[in-house]
Amino acid sequence: RLCLLICQLNTRVAFFIVHWLADWGRAWRAGRPDMADCSHWQPPRPCEAYRAEWKLCRSARHFLHHYYVHGERPACEQWRRDLASCRDWEERRSAEAQRSLCESERARVQAARKHILVWALRQSPPADWHLPLPQEKDE
Amino acid sequence: MTGAPDVRGSGPAAGEQLQQQHVSCQVFPKRLAQGNPQQGFLSSFFTSNQKCQLRLLRTLETNPYVKLLLDAMKHSGCAVNKDRHFSCEDCNGNVSGGFDASTSQIVLCQNNIRNQAHMNRVVTHELIHAFDHCRAHVDWFTNLRHLACSEVRAANLSGDCSLVNEIFRFHFGLKQHHQTCVRDRATLSILAVRNISKEVAKNAVDEVFESCFNDYEPFGRIPHNKTYARYAHRDFQNRDRYYSNI
């Protein structure tokens, strides 16, 4: 009976310690909202997509297109860094790689959104988009 | 729309705005006809209509620019139905197509669309207008800046101003020539549907250019050819993963 009591006590202590650690971990992560839960995070794009973008960026054809549009040579180094970070994360689950990728992609999103829109965006599609054509309605 | 080849734009529907009518009615005569604007079966334009329908079908099914636009519009609540939202009609002048915001319909000028590649570009161009109509409160009829912005985006993103197309038009230029082409073609498209001076149209384009030239939605980049369009479509399909992991 004494052994059974000791086992039960140890089990309860063990449960207490495990739950305390889990609570502490959640509190720690909650204090760091920029770091996603490692168990669910994955690179925003597959590594193959970073490789394809880097390869496209470095091509002669892209140089021509970019010069034709922007009047300067394209910058491809960031795609190379992102590819390296993606592979690093896949191999070692590196936190630095995760941070670097998130930072890079956020910068891309910010750059795409920096222009002020000329018009106001809709909250819902136009009401008449799906309505029949006027002559069909008359029929 | 203008009389120049390959230029298209958005136009108001028949009777919508009296001050606009005299321009658009000259371009889309069928849009003002009373009753049925569609081609009849025994019409002498049956062959060109049939070609237009077949080319349109092929574009909708295979072109990566169009497939991305259709997906993006569906995501925004404007699923496109070929029979409802497209119409093959004869048009005056050299106009290739237009977007009729009052009926939410894309007009394809069956007598002016030369081949499949041309159809691809026209559909892409007009779908960009339709996409803008779907996602934003675009005042096509009374706000010249809105019209200018959509024309800048359509000229920029549809392939209208690709290096090859410009060379075929005998417009030679390399460094930043794309931007010159976009400005010029947007101005021409505005002049086709608005009875205003070239100076006023050009000023409207200049006012909105910085913002609208850099608005790449839904492509996320300027699709210089089908490879870029496919990559853009891949990114669009991946957007849930993308935004949940940055």
Boltz contact constraints between the chains, C-beta under 6 A:
constraints:
  - contact:
      token1: [A, 41]
      token2: [B, 245]
      max_distance: 6.0
  - contact:
      token1: [A, 42]
      token2: [B, 245]
      max_distance: 6.0
  - contact:
      token1: [A, 44]
      token2: [B, 242]
      max_distance: 6.0
  - contact:
      token1: [A, 44]
      token2: [B, 245]
      max_distance: 6.0
  - contact:
      token1: [A, 44]
      token2: [B, 246]
      max_distance: 6.0
  - contact:
      token1: [A, 65]
      token2: [B, 224]
      max_distance: 6.0
  - contact:
      token1: [A, 68]
      token2: [B, 163]
      max_distance: 6.0
  - contact:
      token1: [A, 68]
      token2: [B, 174]
      max_distance: 6.0
  - contact:
      token1: [A, 68]
      token2: [B, 178]
      max_distance: 6.0
  - contact:
      token1: [A, 69]
      token2: [B, 178]
      max_distance: 6.0
  - contact:
      token1: [A, 71]
      token2: [B, 175]
      max_distance: 6.0
  - contact:
      token1: [A, 71]
      token2: [B, 176]
      max_distance: 6.0
  - contact:
      token1: [A, 102]
      token2: [B, 246]
      max_distance: 6.0
  - contact:
      token1: [A, 105]
      token2: [B, 246]
      max_distance: 6.0
  - contact:
      token1: [A, 106]
      token2: [B, 246]
      max_distance: 6.0
  - contact:
      token1: [A, 115]
      token2: [B, 211]
      max_distance: 6.0
  - contact:
      token1: [A, 115]
      token2: [B, 214]
      max_distance: 6.0
  - contact:
      token1: [A, 116]
      token2: [B, 211]
      max_distance: 6.0
  - contact:
      token1: [A, 118]
      token2: [B, 145]
      max_distance: 6.0
  - contact:
      token1: [A, 118]
      token2: [B, 149]
      max_distance: 6.0
  - contact:
      token1: [A, 118]
      token2: [B, 208]
      max_distance: 6.0
  - contact:
      token1: [A, 118]
      token2: [B, 211]
      max_distance: 6.0
  - contact:
      token1: [A, 119]
      token2: [B, 136]
      max_distance: 6.0
  - contact:
      token1: [A, 119]
      token2: [B, 137]
      max_distance: 6.0
  - contact:
      token1: [A, 119]
      token2: [B, 138]
      max_distance: 6.0
  - contact:
      token1: [A, 119]
      token2: [B, 146]
      max_distance: 6.0
  - contact:
      token1: [A, 120]
      token2: [B, 137]
      max_distance: 6.0
  - contact:
      token1: [A, 121]
      token2: [B, 136]
      max_distance: 6.0
  - contact:
      token1: [A, 122]
      token2: [B, 135]
      max_distance: 6.0
  - contact:
      token1: [A, 122]
      token2: [B, 136]
      max_distance: 6.0
  - contact:
      token1: [A, 122]
      token2: [B, 137]
      max_distance: 6.0
  - contact:
      token1: [A, 125]
      token2: [B, 77]
      max_distance: 6.0
  - contact:
      token1: [A, 125]
      token2: [B, 78]
      max_distance: 6.0
  - contact:
      token1: [A, 125]
      token2: [B, 134]
      max_distance: 6.0
  - contact:
      token1: [A, 129]
      token2: [B, 78]
      max_distance: 6.0
  - contact:
      token1: [A, 129]
      token2: [B, 104]
      max_distance: 6.0
  - contact:
      token1: [A, 133]
      token2: [B, 103]
      max_distance: 6.0
  - contact:
      token1: [A, 135]
      token2: [B, 36]
      max_distance: 6.0
